[in-house]
Amino acid sequence: MRKRLALMILILAGFVFLGGTYCMAQEKKLVLLSWGGVWEEGIRKAFGDPFEKETGIKVLYTGPYDLGKLKAMVEAGRTEWDVGQPGMGWLVQAEYANLLEPIDYTVVKKDQLDPGSVHKYGAGGEYEAIAIGYRTAKYGKNPPKGWKDFWDTKAFPGPRCLPKRPDYTMEIALLADGVDPAKLYPLDIDRAFRSLDRIKPNVPVWWTVGTQSQSVLKDGEVDMVATYNGRIIDLKLKGVAADISWDQALYYQSAWCVFKGTPNKADAMRFIEFTNRPENQAIMSKHIFYGPTNPKAFNYIDKETAKFLPSYSENFKKCVKLDYDYWRPNREKVLEQMVQWLMK
Amino acid sequence: MQQSSKAKGIYLIYPLMLFLIVFFVYPLFLGLIRSFFDPHFTLIHYIHFFKVPIYVLVIINTFKIATTVTVFCLLLGYPFAYLLSSVSPKMSNRLMIIVLIPFWVSLLVRTYAWMVLLGREGVINSILIGLGLTTSPIKLIYNAIGVNIGMVHILLPYMILNLYSVMKGIDRNLLKASENLGANRLQTFFRVFFPLSLPGVAGGCLFVFIMAIGFFITPALLGGTRDIMISQLIESHVTTLLNWGFAFCASFILLAITLLILLIYNRFLGLDKLWGGV
């Protein structure tokens, strides 16, 4: 008798579970691949919550960004992520490996976006820049301006930190060597390495993740670091004695993309269109200090905050564009050369 | 009678074997295939591995670092294991907790803690400068010193446990007998105790060495540009460059070298000593 009862309860529970899952599956949702932390908070406020209110589609956040995992998902035919906003480097790698869906420009209105931010597999998003973060205690009175100063150990003595990756660092090395920004690409890698040879003795540490670039400056491990403008400003606003120098900052786009094989492609496109609205982009930029790709967003941003953004006119004209069309075919080779150079 | 009890127990192992075959052996096998077929049969990855000098250089570097870490673990671990195996059980239980506590702290947290301690303006340098023992900070991080400290800290418990399990089984009466026969403490140690502890030494060294060559996070965060280990290169091929054929090739070369080491070890010392203790 007991056994029969237990068995019946088990079967009933099974049905309830299946029924619940079915109901959940019917509820419309969109999976957004998130960078977490402050970024995710900004996305929620600026795009996630308003989008849900307007369309009834629930936005779910997951992470972390993992190109290898994306490849595994697409190859297995089980893409779990719908939309994401990776940096151009990541996006170009994913595009090269056939892991993205082309943007549907009948839904995503491209005329409101900065034309430089419209691509086949990525649209809109934000502009981020690699700039110089320096300790004001050391260089406050006479801050470094541009990569030539970053290389100048006589006028600006002290240890520095550079990114342990070929993109960003090769461009920085060439600009420090005096290459005209307009003639930067295709990169003269040999010249970049010769330039890096000059600064190598003053670089005790090379950063691999964003938080590391912040902690080396904060802990005084180095006096200057080349890293994301958002990270430098984050330190400054938290009270650390650091400041940012915009001259020759390298900017790139962090574009919205749709992952290949996602079942929610149409909703993903709707979401991207939503993210390009100026008032929403303004909310995001005020939260995370990366520049909007819709120029009209500046109508909604106060002057104080605007100064922290790469696409703010005063900063933007000092910036140099990172060209990922160059890096798509060259990344592996230059990475190997860089590892070898680092080991010397 | 013996036969049947052996046969009875053997079924318990089948679920584990199944799990390992499905989730470990099979994916490994797929990876091996992929390194040779990408998509048609090709040796391009293996050729690339040996042609571009960086990969062989990094493998050699990996072995160098693993060797120094193993030696330090042995030098630090041996006296502590000796102590552990010599004191009363109550005392040794307490001391054992010191060995085991690091296991309960995340590897990443420990590595970051070392960054705070060893940095240019970190705790150790601040103390040294404050005491006047040095005027400028000593470089303890982002070089071989940092990597060794970090890796030894993490691998030391494994060495100690291996040594302890062998030392525990050494009959102390043998030591007493040796002293009775006229040998002094030093002679007793070198001619009686130490040779008996060698299986533990060999087992501990093998264990630590194999774990060390696979290390990734600690050398990445604490090491300098010269302290690159092969797992870091494999990782960038898997997650950044998406060149999985090559990543599997490098992984299998590493696996092959590891198996070779195990084979040599087995030939001379016997692998059964590792889990048999004495």
Contacts between the chains, C-beta under 8 A, distances in Angstrom:
chain1	res1	chain2	res2	distance
A	66	B	239	6.2
A	67	B	239	5.3
A	67	B	240	6.5
A	67	B	242	5.9
A	68	B	238	4.7
A	68	B	239	4.4
A	68	B	242	6.9
A	68	B	244	7.8
A	71	B	242	5.7
A	71	B	244	7.4
A	93	B	240	6.9
A	93	B	241	7.5
A	93	B	242	6.2
A	96	B	242	7.8
A	97	B	242	4.9
A	159	B	120	7.5
A	204	B	120	7.6
A	204	B	139	7.0
A	204	B	142	5.3
A	204	B	224	7.6
A	205	B	141	7.8
A	205	B	142	4.5
A	205	B	224	7.7
A	206	B	225	6.4
A	208	B	220	6.3
A	208	B	221	7.8
A	212	B	221	7.5
A	215	B	115	7.5
A	219	B	115	8.0
A	219	B	116	7.5
A	219	B	119	5.4
A	219	B	120	7.7
A	219	B	121	5.9
A	219	B	122	7.3
A	220	B	119	7.7
A	220	B	120	6.3
A	220	B	121	4.0
A	221	B	119	5.4
A	221	B	120	5.0
A	221	B	121	7.1
A	331	B	240	7.8
A	331	B	241	6.6
A	332	B	241	5.0
A	332	B	243	6.5
A	335	B	236	6.7
A	335	B	240	7.7
A	335	B	241	6.9
A	336	B	52	5.8
A	336	B	54	5.5
A	339	B	54	5.4
A	339	B	58	7.4
A	339	B	228	6.3
A	339	B	233	6.8
A	340	B	53	6.8
A	340	B	54	4.4
A	340	B	57	7.4
A	342	B	225	3.6
A	342	B	226	7.5
A	342	B	228	7.0
A	343	B	54	7.3
A	343	B	57	6.4
A	343	B	58	7.4
A	343	B	61	7.2
A	343	B	225	6.4
A	343	B	226	5.5
A	343	B	228	6.1
A	344	B	226	8.0
